[in-house]
Amino acid sequence: MTDAWTIAAGGAVCHVALSDGALTWWLSGEAPGLDTAPAPLSPLAVDGRPLRWASARQVAREEPGGVPTLRIEARSADGMLTLLQQLELFPDRPFLRLSATLTNHGTAPLTVTACTILACDVARAPLYLFHVDQFSWAYRRDFFSEHQAQVWPNRIPLEVRMGSFPSHHNGPSSCAWFALRPPPHDYDEDQPPHTGPGLVCGIEFNGKSRLRAWAEPERCYFRSDVEQLAHTLAPGASFAVPACFLGRYHGDWDEAGYVTQRFAEAYVHPPRPDERYPWVQYNSWKYGQEISEAQQLAVIDRCAELGVELVVVDLGWARAIGDWRPDPQKFPRGLAPLTERAHAYGMRFGVHMALAQCSPEAPVAIEHPEWLASSYDDYFGAGFLCLGHAPCREWLTSAILRLVDEEQIDYLIQDGEDMVKLCTRSDHTHAPGDSNYSGSQLGLDVLIETLRRERPGLVLENCEDGGCMLTYKMARLYHTSITVDNIATYATRQGVYGASYPFSPRYSVRYMEDDPTPYTLRSSIFGGPLILMQRIGDWDERQMADTKAAIAEYKALRGLIRDARIIHLRRPRANVDGGGWGWDAIQAVAPAQDRSVVMVYRAQGDAPTRTFRPRGLLPEATYRVAFAGTTTLRTGAALASEGIAVTLPEFGAEIIQIERSTDA
């Protein structure tokens, strides 16, 4: 070992060393969790050869924003390449964030052919690996299902694809997060089988990546790699290694999710747009593309009556996909009348944009046909633009900023088929084999970062035909995200249930298109923004009254759910036709453990009564439990051991409110 450095904060310690031409790292500390073993730090290959480092030095040790940060520069033997490695530890949480930049100081271009986002070794085997699927139209209807995979010696390596839309081409894919812990028999004897030391990891890359996990008798290995990489590194240019973060925890998979969410809310996600967020929203898609000024003005009036806080005009408002100006036939005065009506009621106004899609008749497609990576019918008759091509991305950024300013847009839904597509054109600013990296890091990410910087008040929602880009780079750039794009009530609950392991509930948008009933409305209360995607102008008095009541319940609970520890009590599971069967339940517990809510649902079938055992409450404290018009007093221990019996008809829902009693 020639050089070594250490950085510590938040109960975690990170060690870095240069040894035998490689930077290595490992994580330990006083905070509960798994220790890691020495592993390669930001391994890269250039022109097909793994990089070796001749020397390394510390270039900075500082605390920007109160976050202890260590920067180490490694240099190749000829001095032509340097790697600036950054390590951040966080004073209030046992988390480490890794990022790095490779720079070409030579006179000839090079090609980065391999990049490992994370190499993590754990000197313990076997381990369980837990991850959650993304949404997919093409595969099974058990959306956002959880997987506890075994990383055992003498087994074929486990592979999990992550990033933008990989499931539609290569099999099911995962949210860009995973958690580790030993199997139950490795725990201390005095601990329940569902707890133990663990490690969580989040990947900040919107392009396609692949996680591989395997084990030897004494060690488990985890590698997250960028796929389809052939990045040209010109003289003087730099290549950014996608960032990732790791955190230590002690507990079950719910605890793994909770520590991740609290870290991400503090250090990853954009600030909430206001203290009320998430909002009650309206979206016009149930009207399809047959929308008009008079129709939507009338809907906005009804939205105000309901207590909606944001109205969004979906696909169909523009002249064409890729021609982002209001359709003069539908909106002869532009969108200004709708914006002004919404603002007069104190509501925000937004639009839907399929950012990377482009119809053949759009002016930009006619003027710059070379900007299209493909012209085939990919999205409502539109092909797609290559965001990795700098002139195309710059034009699109300008078009969006113009629209935001001219029409006073407050909110933007980014939609479309796969924001990071394959482009093999040789006349673009990216190399033909590098569209995965360039289309994400230098394409979509730069576009959204520019919008955020230039219009800081603009609120952004991620949606690409469903929750198909559930990464922590997405969650660093956008304020919220869709989960399922199926709209149906049961699928919505599936999405929220699974996505609320890795992501804060505010990243669980629900598009509610089913007719409003107490069951469908209550099925949409738990999570982030509640979006009514319905023909509100056609509702009768009963539907309006039911929706008003549900919106009041949502607003009363949204702050609790947004900041809570999420407890997964019973998963919703699809039957063979994709519909729901039986019971499911999910719980939110306030950080102070003085308040909780349990949402219980029964779809079709199963027994009319089920018992659910709320967790996460103070065992000795007494709580007031209220539901179905009754109130009882129970201790936290009794609730966890004896549970609450709930009786519901088919397609019924119940809200159980639990609040610590102030009575002596």
N, C-alpha and C positions, 0 to 999 in steps of 0.2 A: 504494500500500500504506500503510495507516494504522497497523497494529499487527502485530507478529510475535513468535513465541516459538519456542524450540528446546528439545528434551529429548533426551538421549543416554544410552545404556547398552548393554552387551553387544555393542559393535561396530556398533550401528545408531544413526542419528540421525533424529529426526522433527521436521519443521518445520511450523508452523501460522501462518497469516496471515489477517487480515481485509482483504478487498479487494473493492470494488464491491458491498457488501452481503452478501457470502458469506464463510463460513469455508472456507479451503482447507488441504490438508495434502499433504505428500510425504515419502517415506522414502528415505534414503541411508545410507551408512556404510562403515566399513572391512571389516566382515565380508563374505564372498563372497555375491553374490546380485544380483538385478536392482534398480536404482534405480527409483523411481516418479516421475511428473511431477505438478505441482499438480492436485488434483482436489477437488470439493466435499466438505466434511466434514459428515456427518449432514444431508443435504438433506431437508427436510420440506415438506409442503403442508398448510395449514389452510383449511377451507371451499373447497377447490379451488384455492387460490392459493399459489404457492411463497413460503416465508418469506424475508424479507430482514432483515438485521441492521444496526442503526445504529451500534452500538458493541460493543466486547468488551474484557474485562479479565481478567488472571490473578487467580484467587481463592485458589489454593494451589499450592505446589510442595513435595512431601514425599516420603518414602520409607517408606510403611507396609509392614512385613514385609520391608524391604530392597529394595522395588520402586520405582524412581523414577517418580513420578506427577505429572502436570501437569493442573490443572483450570482451564478457561477458561469464563467466563460471557459469552455474547452476549445482547444486549438489542435488542428491536424499537424502532422510533422512538417509539411511543406508550407504551413501557414495560410493556405488558400481557403480553408473552411473553418468557421467558428460556430459553436453552438452556445447560445446564451440561454442557460437554464434558469427558470424562476421557480422558487418554492415559496408558498405562502402558508402560514399557520395562523389560526384564528384564536384570539384571546379568550373567547367565551364558549368555544366548541372544539372538541377534539377532531378537527378536520384538517386535511392537507390538500392544497391545490397545486397541480403541476402544469406548467406550460413552458414552451421553449421556442427559440427562433434560430434557424440555420441560415448562415449568410455565406455567399460565394464572393471571396475577395480576389479571385483569379481573373484571367482575361478571356477565358473560354466558357461557354455555357455548359452546364451539367444537367443531368436528369435525376431527380429524386424518384427512386423506383420502389421504395418500401418505407413505411412509417408506422411504428408502433406507438399508439396513443398511450397505452398503459401496459407495463410489464410488472406483474405483482406476484411474488412468491410468498407462500405461507408455510412455515416449517411445522406443519401439522397435517396429517392425513388420516382418515378421509375427512371431507367437508361436504356440507350441503350448500348448493348454490340456488338462490331463489330469484326468479325474475317474472315479469308480467308481460304478456303479449300486447302488441298494438292492435289497432283495428284493421280489418281486411274484408273487402267484399268477396274476394276470391276463395277464401277458405272457410272453415267451419264457423258456425254461428255462436260459438261459445266465446263471445268477445271479451278481450282483456283478461283472459284466464291466467291464473297463477300457476307457476311450475316450480316445484322443489326437486331439483336435479341432484343426482349423486355424483360427486367427483371422487371416485374411488380408484385406487391403484389397479393396474392390469385391465382397465377398461378403455375403450376407444374414446379419444377426446370428444368432449361435448362442444358443439358449435352453435352459437346464437347470433343471428343477424340483427343489426340495429340500424337506425337512421331513417332517411326519407324513402318510404314506399318499398323497401326490399321485399316485403311479403308477397307483393303482386307478381313477382317474377321468380323468386328463389325459395318459396316456402314461407311458413309463418315466421314473423319477426317479433322482436321484443322492444319494449321501452328501453331507452339507453341508461339502464340502471340495473344493478344486481346487488344482492346481499349474500354474505357468507356466515356460516356458523358450524361448529362441530355437530355431529349427530348426537342424539340424546344420551347414549351410553358413555359419551366422553365428558358429560357434565359432572359437577360435584354432586355427591349423593344427597346433600341437603337442599338441592334446587329442584323445582318442578321441571319436567322434561321439555317444556317449551321455552326455557330460558337458557342463556349462556353467552359467552363472549362472541362478538361478531364484528364484521367489517362491511361497510357499504361503499359503493362506487357509482359515480355518475359520469357519463361521457358527454363532453361538450362538442359534438360534431354532428352537423345536419346531413352530411353525405352518408353513403353506405359504409358501414364498418362491420367487422366480424369479431366476436369474442370467442376464444378457444380456451377450454379448461381441461386439464388432465392432472393426473397424480402419479407419484412414485410412492414407495412405502413410507417415506418420512416427510414428503413435501408435496404441496399442491401448487400448480402453475396456472396463471391467468394472463392471457394476452389479448389486447384489443387492437386490431390493425385496420388502417385505412384500406379499402378495397380499390382496385382498378386505378392505381397511382402511376403516373408517368409525368411528373411535373417538371417543366423546363425551368432551370434556375440560371438566369442570365447573370453575367458579371455585375457585381454590386447589388444583386437582388437577394431577397430573403424569403425563406419558406417557414411559415408558422406551423409548428406541431400543434394539433388540436389539444385543447386543455382537458383535464379530467380532475375529479376530486375524490378523496377517500376519507371515510370517517369511521371512528371506533364507537361501538355501542355494546350494551349488555341487555339481552332480553329476547323477545320473540320477533317474528317478522313485522308485526305492528310497530314495535319499538324501532326496528330498522327503518321503517317508513317515516316514523315521526321525527327521528333525529335528522334524517335527510331533508324533510320538509322544513324544519326549523332552520337548518343551515341555509337552505336555498332561499327561503324568505328573507334571511338576513344578508346574504352575500351573492345571490345569483339573480333572483327575479327583479324585474323593474318595480319601482315603488307602485303601490296601489293608486289608481287614478284619484280616488277620494276615500273618505272614511266609511262611506256607505258600501263601497264595493265589496262583493260582486253585486251587479245590478239585475233588476227585472227588465227584460228587453222584449222587443217585438221584431220579427223578421217577416218579410213579405212573401217568402217562397211558396206558401200554400196557394197563393194567387198565380203561381207560375210566372211566366214572362208577360202575362196579360195584365199589366199594371199601367196606371195612368195617374195624372196629378189629382184629379177630383176624387178618384177612388181612395188613394192613399192619404189625402187630406182628411177624409172622413174617418179613416182608420186611426189616424193620429188623434183625432178628437176622442175616440173611444179608448185609446191607449191612456190618455190623460185621466179619463174617468176610472180606469182600472188601477192606476198608480204605477204605470210603466215608466222607466227612467231613461230608456234609450230606444229609438226606433231606427231600423235598418231596412233599406231597400235592397233586395237581393238581385240576382241575375236578371237582366232584361231592361235595366234602366238606361244602359249605354247604347250608342248607335250600333256597335258591334263589339264582340270580344276583341280587345286590342285597340279599339277606338274609344278611348275613355272620355267621351263627351256625352252629355245627356241626349237621349233620343228626342228629336224635335217633335215627332208625332205624339209621343206619350207625355212628354214634358216640355211643352212649347216655351215655357218661361224658365227652363232649366230646373234644377233642384232647389233653387232658392225659396220658392213658396213652401216646400216641405220643411226645409231647414228652419225657416223663420217660424213656422207654426210650432214645430217641436221646441225650439228655443223659447218661444213665448210661454209654453207650458212648463218651462224649466227642465225639459228633456234634452238629451244629446241626440245627434243625428249622424247616421253612418251609411256606408254603401258596401256592397260586395264587389270584389275584384278578383278575377282569376289572373293573377299577376303575370304568369309566364305563358299564358295561352294567347293565341292570336288567330283570328279568323282570316281566311284568304282574302276577303274583301276589305279588311282594315287598311287604311292608308299606309301604315308602316310596313305591312306585308307586301304591298305593291311597290313601295319605294325601296325597301331593303329586303328582298326575298332571301338574301344570303344570311340574314339574322335568324331565320327559322332553322332550328335543328331538324325539324320534320314538319311536313304539311299535312300529314294524315289526320283523319278525324279522331282526335284524342279527347275532346271535351266539347260537347254540344256543337260539333262541326268545326272546331278550331284545332289547329296544330299548336306547336309550342316554340317559344323563343328561347334562345340560349342565353341564360343569365351569366354564364361564364365568359361571354364575349363582351368586352368592356364597352364598346360603343352602344350596343343594344341595352345593356344594364343602365348606362348613363341616360339614354333616351327615356327608358321606362321610369327611372327615378324622377326626371324632370316632368314627365306627364302626370305622375301621381301628385307631386308637389303643386303643380298648376291646378289640378282638380281640387285638392284639399283647400287651396286658397280661394278659388273662384266660387266653389259651392259651399264653403264654410263647413267642411267635413270634420267631425269629431272622432269618428270611429271607422276603422277599416278592417273588413274580413279578407284575409288572404286565402284564396281558394284555388283549385285547379288540380290537375292530375300530376302528381309527383313533381315537386319543385326542383329536384336534382336529377335530371335526365341524362341519358347517354347522347353525346354529340361527337361525331368523328370528323367534322369538317376541318380541313387543314388551313382555311383562310380566316379562322377566328383567333382571338388573342390567347387562347389556351391551346395546349398541345392536343392533338387528336385523341390521345388515350388518357386525357386528364380531366374529362368533364366532371367526374365524381367530386374530386377535390376542388377544382376551379369553380364548378357550378354552385358549390356550397360556400366554401371559405371566401372565395373572391367574387361570388355571384350573389346568391340570395342573401347571405349574411351582410355583405357590404351594402346592398340595397336597403335592407331593413335598418341597419345601423345609421345610414344616412337619413332616412325618414325620421328616426327617433331623434337624431341630433338637430336636424333642420326644423322639425315641428314637434317640440317636446311635449305638447299637449295632446298629440294624436294618440289614441288608444288602439292597440293592434290585437287582433284575434287570429291565431293560427288555425287554418282549416284547409286540408287538401284531400277532399273527397273522404273525409273522416279523419280520425286521429292517427294519421299515418306518418307523423314526424315527431314522435314524443321523445325528444332529446333535451339535454340541458343547455345546449346552444339555443334551441328554440325557446326554452323557458328563460333564457337570459335576454332574448330579444323581444318577446311578445308578452302581453299582459295576461293572456288566457289562451286556452286551446279547446277545441272540440274533443270529445272522446269518440263515440260512435256517430256515424252518419246515417244510421238505419232509421232513426226517428222514433221507432216503435218504443212503447213504454218499457217493456221488459228488457230490451237490448240497451236502453238508456241506463237502467239500473246496473246491468252487467258492466258497462263501461265505467261508471262512477265507482263501483265496488273495486274493480281491479286497478284503475288508474290512481286511486287514492292511497295505494301503497307508496309508489315513488314520488307522486306529485301532490303539492298542496291542493286542497279542494278547489281553489279558484281556477285551476287548470282542468276542470271537469265541466265544460259547457254542456248544457242539455238543450237540444232542439226539440221542443214538444210540439208534435204535429197531430197526435191523437186528439179526438174530441175531449173537451174538458169535463171531467167527472171528479168526484173526490179521490178516486183511486188513481187516475192518470195524473192529476195535479199533484197529489202528495208524492207520487213517484218521481217528481221532478224537483222537489224541494231541496234535497240533499246534494250539495256540491257547489259549483261556481255559478256564473251567470245563468239565470233562468230565462230561456228564450221561448216566447210564444210564437211558434211558426204556424199560424192558423189564419183562417178568414174571419178575423175578429169582427169585421163589419156585418157578418151574417149571424152572429150569435143572438140567442134569445135571452130573456131576462134571467132564466135559471142558470144558463152558462155564464153570464156576466157575474151573477151573485156568487157562484161557486168559485170562479176565478179570483174575484176580489178577496174572498175568504182565504184562499190558498196563498195569494200574494202577501196578505197580512201575516200568515204563518211563516212564510219564507223570510220576510223582512225581520221578524222577531228572532229568527234562528240563524240568519246568515253570518252574523259576527261570531257567534259561538262555533259554528261549523268551520268557518274559514280558518280560525286560529287553533282548532282543537287537535287533540290526539285522536286519530281515527282508529276505532276498534272494529275489526271485521268479524261479525258474529256468525253469519250464515250466508254463503255465496248463492246468488241467483244462477241457476244452470238451465240452459236451453234444452228443450226436448227435441225429438227428431225433426220436427217441422220448424224449428227456430223459435217457437213460442215458449212461454214460461210455464213452469210446473212447480207447485208447492210453495214453500216459504223461503224468504230471505230477510236478512236484517243487518243493519249497520249502525254503529254508535259513534257519537262524538263526545269527548270529555274535555272540559275546559282545563287549561294548564294548572289552575289553582285547585282542580278536582272538587270544586264546589257546585258545579252544574254539569249536566249531561243531557243529551237527547238520544233516544233510540228510535230509529225508523224501522217499522216492521211491515212486511208486505206478504200477502198470499195471492198467488196467481191461481191457476186452475188446479184442482186435485189436492191430494194429501188430506190429513186430518184437519178438522175445524179449529183445533186448539193446539198451540205449541208453547213450550216454555223457553224463554231466552234469559241468559245469565249475563247481565251487564258487568263489565270489567273496568279497571282503572280508577275506581273510586277509593276513598279513604276507608279502610275496613271498620274502624271504630266510630266513624261519623254517622249521624242519623240523617237520612234524606227523605224529603217529601216526594212521593212518586205519584204522578197524576196522568191518567189517560182514561178514555172512554167514560168521562164524567165522574170518575172515582178518584179519591186521594187516600193514600196510606203512608205510614211512616216505616221505613226499613233501614237497617244499617247497610253500609257498603259491603260488609262481609256476608250478610244474609242475601243481598242481591246477587253476589257472585256465586254463592253456593246453592241457594234455593231457586233463584231466578224469578221471573215474572211470567205468569201464564197469560197468554193472549188468545182470544177467540175472534176469528174473522170469517166472514163469508168468502167465497171465491171472488177474486178480484177486489180485495179489500185492503185497506192500509190503515195503520195506526201510528200516532206520534206519542211516544212516552216521554214525558218531561220529568227530569230528576233534578232536584235542587236541595242543597244542604239546608236542613232545618235550623232556624235561629232560636227555636224554643229551648228552654232549659231542660 
